[in-house]
Amino acid sequence: MKILIVYAHPEPTSFNAALLKTALATLKAEGHEVKVSDLYAMGFNPVASGKDFKERRFPDCLQYDREQKHAVEQKTFSDDLAAEIDKVLWCDLLILQFPLWWYSVPAIMKGWFDRVFANGLMYGQLGRFNQGGMKGKKAMVSMTTGCFPGMVDEGGVMGHLDAVLWQLQYGTLAYVGFDVLEPFVAWSTRYQDDAKRHEYIDALADRLRHLDAVPIKYVHPVEDFGKDWKLMPGIEPKTFGHQPWKKGA
């Protein structure tokens, strides 16, 4: 399998770095071909701008998504951006390794999505979700967090983990067509001893040795939705974000 790991942590001696090292060693031992985009080490620029395109369709007013579509057609992305896009197209599995910051990924990784997930190539007129440009590929979140599992369980103070990761797993990865595997989470790592951290390292290695056994999160196909963009009558909502909700009193 061809695997791309996109890694975002500024400290080379961090626990995230240890997880990355484990992932690389395990995946290569299993015979997989692996590439890494270490965003901080690369000095990756997370800011989308007109400099991302060698030529512009609309030079007087930046319409970023439309310029992406033009760059897809004309192959005119900047060199750094083209290299990252090629990695995503190359891989069978995309792994995101990062610390959870403010219910999301570090800003440098968010900027990677903004610039790399291009209109006309991964989403747009070609489709979204089960019709997205990355259909047939898989993606998996591997993250560390300072919170404890009960804090993101049902009724937890932080909200359910599916809610915390909704914009990433559903609104980003699934949106462009990836089959999203259940996330790997190393909990409250700052407050754990070395023995527990080694348990997490071993657990990640075991997860990566058995990738075919990792469940895929359910995503409603676009065919489940009507012309009003809502689930059609008779379709039971099966994802966190589609559950019925009530307005506050």
Secondary structure as the mmCIF struct_conf table of DSSP 4:
data_model
#
loop_
_struct_conf.conf_type_id
_struct_conf.id
_struct_conf.beg_label_comp_id
_struct_conf.beg_label_asym_id
_struct_conf.beg_label_seq_id
_struct_conf.end_label_comp_id
_struct_conf.end_label_asym_id
_struct_conf.end_label_seq_id
STRN STRN1 LYS A 2 TYR A 7
BEND BEND1 PRO A 10 PRO A 10
TURN_TY1_P TURN_TY1_P1 PRO A 12 THR A 13
BEND BEND2 SER A 14 SER A 14
HELX_RH_AL_P HELX_RH_AL_P1 PHE A 15 ALA A 29
TURN_TY1_P TURN_TY1_P2 GLU A 30 GLY A 31
STRN STRN2 GLU A 33 ASP A 38
HELX_RH_AL_P HELX_RH_AL_P2 LEU A 39 MET A 42
TURN_TY1_P TURN_TY1_P3 GLY A 43 GLY A 43
HELX_RH_3T_P HELX_RH_3T_P1 GLY A 50 ASP A 52
STRN STRN3 PHE A 53 PHE A 53
BEND BEND3 LYS A 54 GLU A 55
BEND BEND4 ARG A 57 PHE A 58
TURN_TY1_P TURN_TY1_P4 PRO A 59 ASP A 60
BEND BEND5 CYS A 61 CYS A 61
HELX_RH_AL_P HELX_RH_AL_P3 TYR A 64 GLN A 74
TURN_TY1_P TURN_TY1_P5 LYS A 75 LYS A 75
STRN STRN4 PHE A 77 PHE A 77
HELX_RH_AL_P HELX_RH_AL_P4 ASP A 79 TRP A 90
BEND BEND6 ASP A 92 ASP A 92
STRN STRN5 LEU A 93 PRO A 99
STRN STRN6 TRP A 101 TRP A 101
TURN_TY1_P TURN_TY1_P6 TRP A 102 TYR A 103
STRN STRN7 SER A 104 SER A 104
HELX_RH_AL_P HELX_RH_AL_P5 ALA A 107 VAL A 116
BEND BEND7 PHE A 117 PHE A 117
STRN STRN8 ASN A 119 ASN A 119
TURN_TY1_P TURN_TY1_P7 GLY A 120 MET A 122
STRN STRN9 TYR A 123 TYR A 123
BEND BEND8 GLY A 124 GLY A 124
TURN_TY1_P TURN_TY1_P8 GLN A 125 LEU A 126
BEND BEND9 ARG A 128 ARG A 128
HELX_RH_3T_P HELX_RH_3T_P2 PHE A 129 GLN A 131
BEND BEND10 GLY A 132 GLY A 132
TURN_TY1_P TURN_TY1_P9 GLY A 133 GLY A 136
STRN STRN10 LYS A 138 THR A 144
BEND BEND11 GLY A 146 CYS A 147
HELX_RH_3T_P HELX_RH_3T_P3 PRO A 149 VAL A 152
BEND BEND12 ASP A 153 ASP A 153
TURN_TY1_P TURN_TY1_P10 GLU A 154 GLY A 155
TURN_TY1_P TURN_TY1_P11 VAL A 157 MET A 158
HELX_RH_AL_P HELX_RH_AL_P6 LEU A 161 VAL A 164
TURN_TY1_P TURN_TY1_P12 LEU A 165 LEU A 165
HELX_RH_PI_P HELX_RH_PI_P1 TRP A 166 ALA A 174
TURN_TY1_P TURN_TY1_P13 TYR A 175 GLY A 177
HELX_LH_PP_P HELX_LH_PP_P1 PHE A 178 PHE A 178
STRN STRN11 ASP A 179 VAL A 180
STRN STRN12 LEU A 181 LEU A 181
HELX_LH_PP_P HELX_LH_PP_P2 GLU A 182 PRO A 183
STRN STRN13 PHE A 184 ALA A 186
TURN_TY1_P TURN_TY1_P14 TRP A 187 SER A 188
HELX_RH_3T_P HELX_RH_3T_P4 THR A 189 TYR A 191
HELX_RH_AL_P HELX_RH_AL_P7 ASP A 194 ARG A 209
TURN_TY1_P TURN_TY1_P15 HIS A 210 HIS A 210
HELX_RH_3T_P HELX_RH_3T_P5 LEU A 211 ALA A 213
BEND BEND13 VAL A 214 VAL A 214
HELX_LH_PP_P HELX_LH_PP_P3 PRO A 215 PRO A 215
STRN STRN14 ILE A 216 ILE A 216
HELX_LH_PP_P HELX_LH_PP_P4 LYS A 217 TYR A 218
HELX_RH_3T_P HELX_RH_3T_P6 VAL A 222 ASP A 224
STRN STRN15 PHE A 225 PHE A 225
TURN_TY1_P TURN_TY1_P16 LYS A 227 ASP A 228
BEND BEND14 TRP A 229 LYS A 230
STRN STRN16 LEU A 231 LEU A 231
HELX_LH_PP_P HELX_LH_PP_P5 MET A 232 MET A 232
TURN_TY1_P TURN_TY1_P17 PRO A 233 GLY A 234
BEND BEND15 THR A 239 THR A 239
HELX_RH_3T_P HELX_RH_3T_P7 PHE A 240 HIS A 242
BEND BEND16 GLN A 243 GLN A 243
#
